[in-house]
Amino acid sequence: MTTAIDRKLEELGLTLPEAAAPVAAYVPVVEAGGLLHISGQLPFKDGALMTGRLGEDRDLEYGAEAAQRCALMLVAQIKKYLNGDTARVARIVKLGVFVNSTADFTDQPKVANGASELMQALFGDDGKHARSAVGVPTLPLGAAVEIDAIVQIR
């Protein structure tokens, strides 16, 4: 079944990855009160984890792409949980963006835009969301970015 999201991804030249399995003691998605709480997702490109620290060995462009890749994984988790029915997404409520960065790197919001802009491109006005964008000294497996989400469903 091809969805509107699939068509938009194709127009953007993007494809969804396979939804990643958890790497520790948690589940990828919990549904509560009409909201999907999606565990932090890491950025994968061509099957490899995008690693590094912004402001040290990675630049803003790399970080924004890593954030976009995290957003793709979030959508993959949503699609898997909803058995492919992404039309059930009513709103992307909030993204929590964690950027592996040095103490003097202050462009976390610009990195996070890589994810935010993709959500808006895919879901239109329903993709506009609240957001946190914070710098952290390290992330699991050395990832450059990790993003979690809250999504309202119908």
DSSP file (Angstrom, degrees, kcal/mol; ACC not computed):
  #  RESIDUE AA STRUCTURE BP1 BP2  ACC     N-H-->O    O-->H-N    N-H-->O    O-->H-N    TCO  KAPPA ALPHA  PHI   PSI    X-CA   Y-CA   Z-CA
    1    1 A M              0   0    0      0, 0.0     2,-0.5     0, 0.0     0, 0.0   0.000 360.0 360.0 360.0 118.8    0.0    0.0    0.0
    2    2 A T        -     0   0    0      4,-0.1     2,-0.2     3,-0.0    82,-0.0  -0.773 360.0-162.2 -88.4 127.4    1.5    3.3   -1.1
    3    3 A T     >  -     0   0    0     -2,-0.5     4,-2.2     1,-0.1     5,-0.2  -0.543  34.9-104.5-104.2 170.0    0.6    6.2    1.3
    4    4 A A  H  > S+     0   0    0      1,-0.2     4,-2.3     2,-0.2     5,-0.2   0.874 124.3  54.2 -59.0 -37.4    0.7    9.9    0.9
    5    5 A I  H  > S+     0   0    0      2,-0.2     4,-2.7     1,-0.2    -1,-0.2   0.914 105.7  51.9 -64.2 -42.6    3.8    9.9    3.1
    6    6 A D  H  > S+     0   0    0      1,-0.2     4,-2.3     2,-0.2    -2,-0.2   0.915 110.5  48.6 -59.3 -43.0    5.5    7.4    0.7
    7    7 A R  H  X S+     0   0    0     -4,-2.2     4,-2.3     2,-0.2    -1,-0.2   0.903 111.7  48.7 -65.0 -41.0    4.7    9.6   -2.3
    8    8 A K  H  X S+     0   0    0     -4,-2.3     4,-1.8     2,-0.2    -2,-0.2   0.903 110.6  51.1 -66.1 -40.4    6.1   12.7   -0.5
    9    9 A L  H  X>S+     0   0    0     -4,-2.7     5,-3.0     1,-0.2     4,-0.5   0.923 109.6  50.4 -60.7 -43.5    9.3   10.8    0.5
   10   10 A E  H ><5S+     0   0    0     -4,-2.3     3,-1.2     1,-0.2    -2,-0.2   0.913 108.0  52.6 -61.1 -43.4    9.7    9.7   -3.2
   11   11 A E  H 3<5S+     0   0    0     -4,-2.3    -1,-0.2     1,-0.3    -2,-0.2   0.852 111.2  47.7 -59.8 -34.5    9.3   13.4   -4.3
   12   12 A L  H 3<5S-     0   0    0     -4,-1.8    -1,-0.3    -5,-0.1    -2,-0.2   0.498 116.0-116.6 -83.9  -5.0   12.0   14.3   -1.8
   13   13 A G  T <<5S+     0   0    0     -3,-1.2     2,-0.3    -4,-0.5    -3,-0.2   0.779  74.4 126.0  74.0  26.9   14.3   11.5   -3.0
   14   14 A L      < -     0   0    0     -5,-3.0     2,-0.3    -6,-0.2    -1,-0.3  -0.825  42.6-161.0-117.2 155.0   14.2    9.8    0.4
   15   15 A T        -     0   0    0     -2,-0.3    57,-0.0    -3,-0.1    -9,-0.0  -0.976  25.7-111.8-131.5 149.4   13.2    6.3    1.5
   16   16 A L        -     0   0    0     -2,-0.3    57,-0.1    59,-0.1     2,-0.1  -0.591  30.4-133.7 -76.8 137.6   12.3    5.0    4.9
   17   17 A P        -     0   0    0      0, 0.0     2,-0.3     0, 0.0    -1,-0.1  -0.324  37.8 -82.7 -75.7 171.0   14.7    2.7    6.6
   18   18 A E        -     0   0    0      1,-0.1    59,-0.1    -2,-0.1     2,-0.1  -0.612  59.6 -96.8 -68.9 134.5   13.6   -0.5    8.2
   19   19 A A        -     0   0    0     -2,-0.3     2,-0.1    57,-0.3    -1,-0.1  -0.360  46.4-118.5 -57.5 126.4   12.3    0.4   11.7
   20   20 A A        -     0   0    0     53,-0.1    -1,-0.1    22,-0.1     3,-0.1  -0.395  18.7-125.1 -72.5 142.0   15.2   -0.3   14.1
   21   21 A A        -     0   0    0      1,-0.1    -1,-0.1    -2,-0.1     6,-0.1  -0.535  40.5 -89.4 -78.0 151.4   14.9   -2.9   16.9
   22   22 A P        -     0   0    0      0, 0.0    -1,-0.1     0, 0.0     5,-0.0  -0.281  27.2-155.1 -60.1 147.8   15.6   -1.7   20.4
   23   23 A V  S    S+     0   0    0     -3,-0.1     2,-0.2     2,-0.0    -2,-0.0   0.347  75.1  15.7-105.9   4.0   19.2   -2.0   21.6
   24   24 A A  S    S-     0   0    0      2,-0.2     2,-1.7     0, 0.0     0, 0.0  -0.721 111.9 -45.0-152.1-158.5   18.4   -2.2   25.3
   25   25 A A  S    S+     0   0    0     -2,-0.2     2,-0.3     2,-0.0    -2,-0.0  -0.538  99.2  80.7 -88.5  74.3   15.5   -2.8   27.7
   26   26 A Y  S    S-     0   0    0     -2,-1.7    -2,-0.2    13,-0.0     3,-0.0  -0.950  71.7-113.5-158.7 172.7   12.7   -0.7   26.2
   27   27 A V        -     0   0    0     -2,-0.3    12,-0.2     1,-0.1     3,-0.1  -0.873  22.9-126.8-113.6 152.1   10.1   -0.7   23.4
   28   28 A P  S    S+     0   0    0      0, 0.0    11,-2.6     0, 0.0     2,-0.4   0.857  90.4  22.0 -66.4 -35.1   10.2    1.6   20.3
   29   29 A V  E     -A   38   0A   0      9,-0.2     2,-0.4    48,-0.0     9,-0.2  -0.997  57.0-172.3-140.4 135.8    6.7    2.9   20.7
   30   30 A V  E     -A   37   0A   0      7,-1.9     7,-3.2    -2,-0.4     2,-0.5  -0.998  15.1-150.9-124.6 129.2    4.2    3.2   23.6
   31   31 A E  E     +A   36   0A   0     -2,-0.4     2,-0.3     5,-0.2     5,-0.2  -0.867  25.9 159.9 -99.6 129.0    0.6    4.3   22.9
   32   32 A A  E >   -A   35   0A   0      3,-2.7     3,-1.4    -2,-0.5    -2,-0.1  -0.934  65.0 -13.1-150.3 123.6   -1.2    6.1   25.8
   33   33 A G  T 3  S-     0   0    0     -2,-0.3     3,-0.1     1,-0.3    -2,-0.0   0.845 127.8 -49.3  59.0  37.9   -4.2    8.4   25.6
   34   34 A G  T 3  S+     0   0    0      1,-0.2   119,-2.5   118,-0.1     2,-0.4   0.590 117.6 110.0  78.6   9.3   -4.2    8.7   21.8
   35   35 A L  E <   -AB  32 152A   0     -3,-1.4    -3,-2.7   117,-0.2     2,-0.6  -0.947  59.5-144.7-119.6 138.9   -0.5    9.6   21.8
   36   36 A L  E     -AB  31 151A   0    115,-3.6   115,-2.4    -2,-0.4     2,-0.7  -0.905  10.9-158.9 -96.4 124.5    2.5    7.6   20.5
   37   37 A H  E     -AB  30 150A   0     -7,-3.2    -7,-1.9    -2,-0.6     2,-0.5  -0.924  14.4-160.1-102.1 112.7    5.6    8.1   22.6
   38   38 A I  E     -AB  29 149A   0    111,-3.0   111,-1.7    -2,-0.7    -9,-0.2  -0.840  14.0-124.1-104.8 124.7    8.5    7.1   20.4
   39   39 A S  E     -     0   0A   0    -11,-2.6   108,-0.1    -2,-0.5    -1,-0.0  -0.126  48.2 -71.0 -58.8 157.9   11.8    6.2   21.9
   40   40 A G  E     -     0   0A   0    108,-0.1     2,-0.4   106,-0.1   108,-0.3  -0.258  53.1-153.2 -54.5 132.6   14.9    8.0   20.9
   41   41 A Q  E     - B   0 147A   0    106,-2.9   106,-2.0    -3,-0.1    29,-0.1  -0.881   2.6-140.9-113.8 143.8   16.0    7.1   17.3
   42   42 A L        -     0   0    0     -2,-0.4     2,-0.5   104,-0.2   104,-0.2  -0.632  24.8-102.4-102.1 159.4   19.5    7.2   15.9
   43   43 A P        -     0   0    0      0, 0.0     7,-2.7     0, 0.0     2,-0.4  -0.703  36.3-178.5 -88.8 125.2   20.6    8.3   12.5
   44   44 A F  E     -E   49   0B   0     -2,-0.5     2,-0.4     5,-0.2     5,-0.2  -0.974   5.4-176.1-121.1 136.5   21.5    5.7    9.9
   45   45 A K  E >  S-E   48   0B   0      3,-2.8     3,-2.1    -2,-0.4    21,-0.0  -0.994  76.6 -12.4-131.4 125.5   22.8    6.4    6.4
   46   46 A D  T 3  S-     0   0    0     -2,-0.4    -1,-0.1     1,-0.3     3,-0.1   0.854 129.9 -55.2  52.4  37.5   23.4    3.6    3.9
   47   47 A G  T 3  S+     0   0    0      1,-0.2     2,-0.4     0, 0.0    -1,-0.3   0.415 117.1 108.4  81.6  -1.9   23.1    1.1    6.8
   48   48 A A  E <  S-E   45   0B   0     -3,-2.1    -3,-2.8     3,-0.0    -1,-0.2  -0.878  73.3-112.7-112.7 142.5   25.8    2.8    8.9
   49   49 A L  E     -E   44   0B   0     -2,-0.4     2,-0.8    -5,-0.2    -5,-0.2  -0.499  27.3-127.6 -68.7 133.2   25.3    4.8   12.1
   50   50 A M        +     0   0    0     -7,-2.7    94,-2.4    -2,-0.2    95,-0.4  -0.763  42.3 176.2 -84.0 111.6   26.1    8.5   11.7
   51   51 A T  B     +F  143   0C   0     -2,-0.8    92,-0.2    92,-0.3     2,-0.2  -0.558  17.4  80.8-112.7 173.3   28.6    9.2   14.5
   52   52 A G        -     0   0    0     90,-2.0     2,-0.5    -2,-0.2    48,-0.2  -0.463  65.7 -81.2 120.3 172.7   30.7   12.1   15.8
   53   53 A R    >>> -     0   0    0     -2,-0.2     3,-1.8    46,-0.1     4,-1.8  -0.960  36.4-125.3-119.4 125.3   30.6   15.3   17.8
   54   54 A L  B 345S+gh  58 101D   0     46,-3.2    48,-2.2    -2,-0.5    51,-0.2  -0.461  99.4  24.3 -67.0 135.5   29.3   18.6   16.4
   55   55 A G  T 345S+     0   0    0      3,-2.1    -1,-0.3    46,-0.2     4,-0.1   0.340 126.1  53.3  89.1  -6.2   31.9   21.3   16.9
   56   56 A E  T <45S-     0   0    0     -3,-1.8    -2,-0.2     2,-0.3    -1,-0.1   0.641 131.6 -12.9-120.3 -70.8   34.7   18.7   17.0
   57   57 A D  T  <5S+     0   0    0     -4,-1.8     2,-0.3     1,-0.1    -3,-0.2   0.335 124.3  60.2-120.8   5.7   34.8   16.3   14.1
   58   58 A R  B   < -g   54   0D   0     -5,-1.6    -3,-2.1    86,-0.0    -2,-0.3  -0.982  68.1-143.2-134.5 146.8   31.4   17.0   12.5
   59   59 A D     >  -     0   0    0     -2,-0.3     4,-2.3    -5,-0.2     5,-0.2  -0.480  34.0 -95.0-104.8 176.5   29.9   20.2   11.1
   60   60 A L  H  > S+     0   0    0      1,-0.2     4,-2.7     2,-0.2     5,-0.2   0.873 121.6  54.6 -57.9 -42.7   26.4   21.7   11.0
   61   61 A E  H  > S+     0   0    0      1,-0.2     4,-2.0     2,-0.2    -1,-0.2   0.914 109.5  47.5 -60.3 -44.0   25.5   20.2    7.6
   62   62 A Y  H  > S+     0   0    0      1,-0.2     4,-2.5     2,-0.2    -1,-0.2   0.918 112.0  50.9 -62.3 -43.9   26.3   16.7    8.9
   63   63 A G  H  X S+     0   0    0     -4,-2.3     4,-2.3     2,-0.2    -2,-0.2   0.901 108.8  50.1 -61.8 -42.7   24.3   17.3   12.0
   64   64 A A  H  X S+     0   0    0     -4,-2.7     4,-2.1     2,-0.2    -1,-0.2   0.887 111.7  48.7 -64.9 -38.4   21.3   18.5   10.1
   65   65 A E  H  X S+     0   0    0     -4,-2.0     4,-2.4     2,-0.2    -2,-0.2   0.905 109.8  52.0 -66.7 -40.0   21.4   15.4    7.9
   66   66 A A  H  X S+     0   0    0     -4,-2.5     4,-2.0     2,-0.2    -2,-0.2   0.903 109.2  50.4 -61.7 -40.2   21.8   13.2   10.9
   67   67 A A  H  X S+     0   0    0     -4,-2.3     4,-2.2     2,-0.2    -1,-0.2   0.910 109.2  50.9 -63.8 -41.9   18.7   14.9   12.4
   68   68 A Q  H  X S+     0   0    0     -4,-2.1     4,-2.2     1,-0.2    -2,-0.2   0.906 109.0  51.6 -61.2 -40.9   16.8   14.2    9.2
   69   69 A R  H  X S+     0   0    0     -4,-2.4     4,-1.8     1,-0.2   -25,-0.2   0.862 108.0  51.7 -65.5 -36.0   17.9   10.6    9.3
   70   70 A C  H  X S+     0   0    0     -4,-2.0     4,-2.3     2,-0.2    -1,-0.2   0.911 108.5  51.9 -63.7 -41.4   16.6   10.3   12.9
   71   71 A A  H  X S+     0   0    0     -4,-2.2     4,-2.4     1,-0.2    -2,-0.2   0.889 106.4  53.4 -63.1 -39.4   13.3   11.8   11.6
   72   72 A L  H  X S+     0   0    0     -4,-2.2     4,-2.2     1,-0.2    -1,-0.2   0.904 109.2  49.0 -60.7 -40.3   13.1    9.1    8.9
   73   73 A M  H  X S+     0   0    0     -4,-1.8     4,-2.2     2,-0.2    -2,-0.2   0.874 108.3  54.0 -68.3 -36.3   13.6    6.5   11.6
   74   74 A L  H  X S+     0   0    0     -4,-2.3     4,-2.5     2,-0.2    -2,-0.2   0.939 110.0  47.0 -59.8 -46.0   10.8    8.0   13.7
   75   75 A V  H  X S+     0   0    0     -4,-2.4     4,-3.0     1,-0.2    -2,-0.2   0.882 109.5  54.1 -64.2 -37.7    8.5    7.8   10.7
   76   76 A A  H  X S+     0   0    0     -4,-2.2     4,-2.3     2,-0.2   -57,-0.3   0.902 109.5  47.8 -61.8 -40.4    9.5    4.2   10.1
   77   77 A Q  H  X S+     0   0    0     -4,-2.2     4,-2.6     2,-0.2    -2,-0.2   0.910 112.4  49.0 -66.6 -41.8    8.6    3.4   13.7
   78   78 A I  H  X S+     0   0    0     -4,-2.5     4,-2.4     2,-0.2    -2,-0.2   0.948 112.3  48.1 -60.1 -49.5    5.3    5.2   13.3
   79   79 A K  H  <>S+     0   0    0     -4,-3.0     5,-3.6     1,-0.2     6,-0.3   0.903 113.3  47.4 -61.4 -42.5    4.5    3.4   10.1
   80   80 A K  H ><5S+     0   0    0     -4,-2.3     3,-1.5     3,-0.2    -1,-0.2   0.940 112.7  48.1 -64.5 -46.8    5.4    0.0   11.6
   81   81 A Y  H 3<5S+     0   0    0     -4,-2.6    -2,-0.2     1,-0.3    -1,-0.2   0.872 114.2  46.7 -62.6 -37.2    3.4    0.6   14.8
   82   82 A L  T ><5S-     0   0    0     -4,-2.4     3,-1.9    -5,-0.2    -1,-0.3   0.217 114.8-115.2 -90.6  15.0    0.3    1.7   12.7
   83   83 A N  T < 5S-     0   0    0     -3,-1.5    -3,-0.2     1,-0.3    -2,-0.1   0.875  76.0 -49.9  53.0  40.9    0.7   -1.3   10.3
   84   84 A G  T 3 <S+     0   0    0     -5,-3.6     2,-1.7    -6,-0.2    -1,-0.3   0.306 107.5 124.3  87.8  -8.9    1.4    1.1    7.4
   85   85 A D    X   +     0   0    0     -3,-1.9     3,-1.9    -6,-0.3    -1,-0.1  -0.497  20.9 160.0 -89.4  71.0   -1.6    3.4    8.1
   86   86 A T  G >   +     0   0    0     -2,-1.7     3,-1.7     1,-0.3    -1,-0.2   0.625  62.4  80.7 -67.8 -11.8    0.3    6.7    8.4
   87   87 A A  G 3  S+     0   0    0      1,-0.3    -1,-0.3    -3,-0.2    -2,-0.1   0.677  79.0  71.3 -66.0 -15.2   -3.0    8.5    7.6
   88   88 A R  G <  S+     0   0    0     -3,-1.9    66,-2.9    -6,-0.1     2,-0.5   0.605  70.8 107.4 -75.2 -11.0   -3.8    7.9   11.3
   89   89 A V  E <   +C  153   0A   0     -3,-1.7    64,-0.3    64,-0.2     3,-0.1  -0.577  41.7 174.4 -71.2 118.6   -1.2   10.5   12.3
   90   90 A A  E     -     0   0A   0     62,-2.6     2,-0.3    -2,-0.5    63,-0.2   0.789  63.3 -10.3 -92.5 -33.7   -3.2   13.6   13.5
   91   91 A R  E     -C  152   0A   0     61,-1.7    61,-2.6    36,-0.1     2,-0.9  -0.939  51.1-128.3-166.0 137.9   -0.2   15.7   14.6
   92   92 A I  E     -C  151   0A   0     34,-3.2    59,-0.2    -2,-0.3     3,-0.1  -0.866  36.9-177.2 -83.4 111.4    3.5   15.6   15.3
   93   93 A V  E     -     0   0A   0     57,-1.9    37,-2.7    -2,-0.9     2,-0.3   0.941  52.1  -9.0 -83.1 -50.2    3.2   17.0   18.8
   94   94 A K  E     -Cd 150 130A   0     56,-1.7    56,-2.3    35,-0.2     2,-0.4  -0.996  48.0-156.0-154.8 142.8    6.8   17.3   20.0
   95   95 A L  E     -Cd 149 131A   0     35,-1.9    37,-2.1    -2,-0.3     2,-0.6  -0.968   8.9-156.4-115.4 137.7   10.4   16.3   19.0
   96   96 A G  E     -Cd 148 132A   0     52,-2.4    52,-2.1    -2,-0.4     2,-0.5  -0.961  16.9-165.8-111.5 113.2   13.1   16.0   21.6
   97   97 A V  E     -Cd 147 133A   0     35,-2.8    37,-2.7    -2,-0.6     2,-0.5  -0.880   8.1-169.9-110.1 124.6   16.5   16.5   19.8
   98   98 A F  E     -Cd 146 134A   0     48,-3.0    48,-2.1    -2,-0.5     2,-0.5  -0.959   6.8-163.3-115.1 123.3   19.8   15.6   21.5
   99   99 A V  E     -Cd 145 135A   0     35,-3.0    37,-2.8    -2,-0.5     2,-0.9  -0.928  19.5-135.5-114.3 120.7   22.9   16.7   19.7
  100  100 A N  E     + d   0 136A   0     44,-2.6   -46,-3.2    -2,-0.5     2,-0.3  -0.632  54.4 148.1 -70.3 106.2   26.3   15.2   20.6
  101  101 A S  B     -h   54   0D   0     35,-2.3   -46,-0.2    -2,-0.9     2,-0.0  -0.954  50.3-100.0-148.0 160.5   28.3   18.5   20.7
  102  102 A T    >   -     0   0    0    -48,-2.2     3,-1.3    -2,-0.3   -46,-0.1  -0.297  44.6-103.8 -74.3 164.2   31.1   20.3   22.3
  103  103 A A  T 3  S+     0   0    0      1,-0.3    -1,-0.1    34,-0.1    32,-0.1   0.780 121.1  47.6 -62.4 -27.5   30.5   22.8   25.1
  104  104 A D  T 3  S+     0   0    0    -49,-0.1     2,-0.5     2,-0.0    -1,-0.3   0.422  84.4 104.7 -97.3   2.6   31.0   25.8   22.7
  105  105 A F    <   +     0   0    0     -3,-1.3     3,-0.1   -51,-0.2    30,-0.1  -0.742  38.3 167.7 -83.2 123.8   28.7   24.5   19.9
  106  106 A T        +     0   0    0     -2,-0.5    -1,-0.1     1,-0.1     4,-0.1   0.195  47.6  93.2-124.2  15.2   25.5   26.5   20.1
  107  107 A D     >  +     0   0    0      1,-0.2     4,-2.0     2,-0.1     3,-0.5  -0.005  40.2 125.6-100.5  30.0   23.7   25.6   16.8
  108  108 A Q  H  > S+     0   0    0      1,-0.2     4,-2.7     2,-0.2    -1,-0.2   0.887  72.8  55.3 -54.7 -40.9   21.6   22.7   18.2
  109  109 A P  H  > S+     0   0    0      0, 0.0     4,-1.3     0, 0.0    -1,-0.2   0.880 107.2  49.7 -61.6 -35.2   18.4   24.4   16.9
  110  110 A K  H  4 S+     0   0    0     -3,-0.5     4,-0.4     2,-0.2    -2,-0.2   0.875 110.8  49.6 -70.0 -36.3   19.8   24.5   13.4
  111  111 A V  H >< S+     0   0    0     -4,-2.0     3,-1.8     1,-0.2     4,-0.4   0.946 108.8  53.2 -62.1 -47.9   20.8   20.9   13.6
  112  112 A A  H >X S+     0   0    0     -4,-2.7     4,-2.3     1,-0.3     3,-1.4   0.769  91.9  74.5 -60.9 -27.4   17.3   20.0   14.8
  113  113 A N  H 3X S+     0   0    0     -4,-1.3     4,-2.8     1,-0.3     5,-0.4   0.789  82.3  69.8 -58.2 -26.5   15.8   21.8   11.8
  114  114 A G  H <> S+     0   0    0     -3,-1.8     4,-0.6    -4,-0.4    -1,-0.3   0.873 109.5  33.6 -58.0 -36.9   16.9   18.8    9.7
  115  115 A A  H <> S+     0   0    0     -3,-1.4     4,-2.4    -4,-0.4    -2,-0.2   0.891 117.9  52.4 -82.9 -45.4   14.2   16.8   11.5
  116  116 A S  H  X S+     0   0    0     -4,-2.3     4,-2.0     1,-0.2     5,-0.2   0.907 108.9  49.5 -60.3 -44.4   11.6   19.6   11.9
  117  117 A E  H  X S+     0   0    0     -4,-2.8     4,-2.1     1,-0.2    -1,-0.2   0.865 110.5  51.1 -65.3 -35.7   11.6   20.6    8.2
  118  118 A L  H  X S+     0   0    0     -4,-0.6     4,-2.4    -5,-0.4     5,-0.2   0.924 108.1  51.6 -67.5 -43.2   11.2   17.0    7.2
  119  119 A M  H  X S+     0   0    0     -4,-2.4     4,-2.7     1,-0.2    -2,-0.2   0.900 112.4  46.6 -60.0 -39.8    8.2   16.5    9.5
  120  120 A Q  H  X S+     0   0    0     -4,-2.0     4,-1.6     7,-0.2    -1,-0.2   0.877 111.5  51.3 -70.1 -36.8    6.6   19.6    8.0
  121  121 A A  H  < S+     0   0    0     -4,-2.1    -2,-0.2    -5,-0.2    -1,-0.2   0.880 118.3  38.2 -65.6 -37.0    7.3   18.5    4.5
  122  122 A L  H  < S+     0   0    0     -4,-2.4    -2,-0.2     1,-0.1    -1,-0.2   0.878 130.5  25.5 -81.9 -39.8    5.8   15.1    5.1
  123  123 A F  H >< S-     0   0    0     -4,-2.7     3,-1.3     1,-0.3    -3,-0.2   0.367  89.1-150.4-111.2   3.3    2.8   16.0    7.3
  124  124 A G  G >< S-     0   0    0     -4,-1.6     3,-2.0     1,-0.3     4,-0.3  -0.328  74.6  -9.5  62.9-141.6    2.1   19.6    6.3
  125  125 A D  G >  S+     0   0    0      1,-0.3     3,-1.4     2,-0.2    -1,-0.3   0.813 135.5  62.8 -60.0 -29.6    0.6   21.7    9.1
  126  126 A D  G <  S+     0   0    0     -3,-1.3   -34,-3.2     1,-0.3    -1,-0.3   0.636  96.0  61.4 -69.7 -12.4    0.1   18.6   11.1
  127  127 A G  G <  S+     0   0    0     -3,-2.0     2,-0.3    -7,-0.2    -1,-0.3   0.542  76.5 105.9 -89.9  -8.3    3.9   18.2   11.1
  128  128 A K    <   +     0   0    0     -3,-1.4     2,-0.3    -4,-0.3   -36,-0.2  -0.586  54.1 167.0 -73.3 133.8    4.5   21.6   12.9
  129  129 A H        -     0   0    0     -2,-0.3   -35,-0.2   -38,-0.1   -36,-0.2  -0.900  42.0 -99.4-145.6 163.1    5.5   20.7   16.5
  130  130 A A  E     -d   94   0A   0    -37,-2.7   -35,-1.9    -2,-0.3     2,-0.3  -0.494  49.1-170.0 -77.0 160.8    6.9   21.9   19.7
  131  131 A R  E     -d   95   0A   0    -37,-0.2     2,-0.4    -2,-0.2   -35,-0.2  -0.998  28.6-155.7-158.2 148.2   10.6   21.0   20.2
  132  132 A S  E     -d   96   0A   0    -37,-2.1   -35,-2.8    -2,-0.3     2,-0.4  -0.968  13.2-173.3-117.1 142.5   13.6   20.8   22.5
  133  133 A A  E     +d   97   0A   0     -2,-0.4     2,-0.3   -37,-0.2   -35,-0.2  -0.910  16.2 167.0-137.8 109.2   17.1   20.9   21.0
  134  134 A V  E     -d   98   0A   0    -37,-2.7   -35,-3.0    -2,-0.4     2,-0.4  -0.906  32.1-126.0-127.7 150.4   19.9   20.4   23.5
  135  135 A G  E     -d   99   0A   0     -2,-0.3   -35,-0.2   -37,-0.2   -37,-0.0  -0.762  27.4-176.2 -92.2 139.5   23.6   19.6   23.4
  136  136 A V  E     -d  100   0A   0    -37,-2.8   -35,-2.3    -2,-0.4     3,-0.1  -0.946  32.7-125.2-132.7 154.3   24.9   16.6   25.3
  137  137 A P  S    S-     0   0    0      0, 0.0     2,-0.3     0, 0.0   -37,-0.1   0.709  89.3  -0.5 -75.8 -18.7   28.5   15.4   25.7
  138  138 A T        -     0   0    0    -39,-0.1     6,-0.1   -85,-0.0   -37,-0.1  -0.980  59.2-156.0-162.8 157.9   27.8   11.9   24.3
  139  139 A L    >   -     0   0    0     -2,-0.3     3,-2.1     4,-0.2     4,-0.1  -0.914  46.1 -68.7-133.6 161.4   25.1    9.7   22.9
  140  140 A P  G >  S+     0   0    0      0, 0.0     3,-2.0     0, 0.0    -1,-0.0  -0.206 118.2   1.1 -53.4 136.9   24.6    6.0   22.7
  141  141 A L  G 3  S-     0   0    0      1,-0.3   -92,-0.0   -90,-0.0    -3,-0.0   0.608 125.6 -71.9  61.1  14.6   27.0    4.2   20.3
  142  142 A G  G <  S+     0   0    0     -3,-2.1   -90,-2.0     1,-0.2    -1,-0.3   0.658  79.7 173.7  78.5  15.8   28.7    7.6   19.6
  143  143 A A  B <   -F   51   0C   0     -3,-2.0   -92,-0.3   -92,-0.2    -4,-0.2  -0.198  34.3-139.8 -57.8 147.6   25.7    8.8   17.5
  144  144 A A  S    S+     0   0    0    -94,-2.4   -44,-2.6     1,-0.2     2,-0.3   0.824  83.6  10.1 -75.9 -33.5   25.8   12.4   16.3
  145  145 A V  E     - C   0  99A   0    -95,-0.4     2,-0.3   -46,-0.2    -1,-0.2  -0.986  58.4-169.0-145.8 149.0   22.1   13.0   17.0
  146  146 A E  E     - C   0  98A   0    -48,-2.1   -48,-3.0    -2,-0.3     2,-0.4  -0.990  11.6-171.1-137.8 138.3   19.2   11.2   18.8
  147  147 A I  E     -BC  41  97A   0   -106,-2.0  -106,-2.9    -2,-0.3     2,-0.3  -0.994   6.8-173.3-135.1 133.1   15.5   12.2   18.5
  148  148 A D  E     - C   0  96A   0    -52,-2.1   -52,-2.4    -2,-0.4     2,-0.3  -0.739  15.2-160.4-112.5 169.7   12.4   11.1   20.4
  149  149 A A  E     -BC  38  95A   0   -111,-1.7  -111,-3.0    -2,-0.3     2,-0.4  -0.985  23.4-146.3-151.0 156.3    8.9   12.1   19.6
  150  150 A I  E     -BC  37  94A   0    -56,-2.3   -57,-1.9    -2,-0.3   -56,-1.7  -1.000  27.5-175.5-121.3 127.7    5.3   12.4   20.8
  151  151 A V  E     -BC  36  92A   0   -115,-2.4  -115,-3.6    -2,-0.4     2,-0.4  -0.987  19.0-140.2-130.6 127.6    2.7   11.9   18.0
  152  152 A Q  E     -BC  35  91A   0    -61,-2.6   -62,-2.6    -2,-0.4   -61,-1.7  -0.694  24.4-165.4 -84.3 136.1   -1.1   12.2   18.2
  153  153 A I  E       C   0  89A   0   -119,-2.5   -64,-0.2    -2,-0.4   -65,-0.1  -0.863 360.0 360.0-122.0 158.9   -3.0    9.6   16.3
  154  154 A R              0   0    0    -66,-2.9   -65,-0.1    -2,-0.3    -1,-0.1   0.398 360.0 360.0 -87.6 360.0   -6.7    9.2   15.2
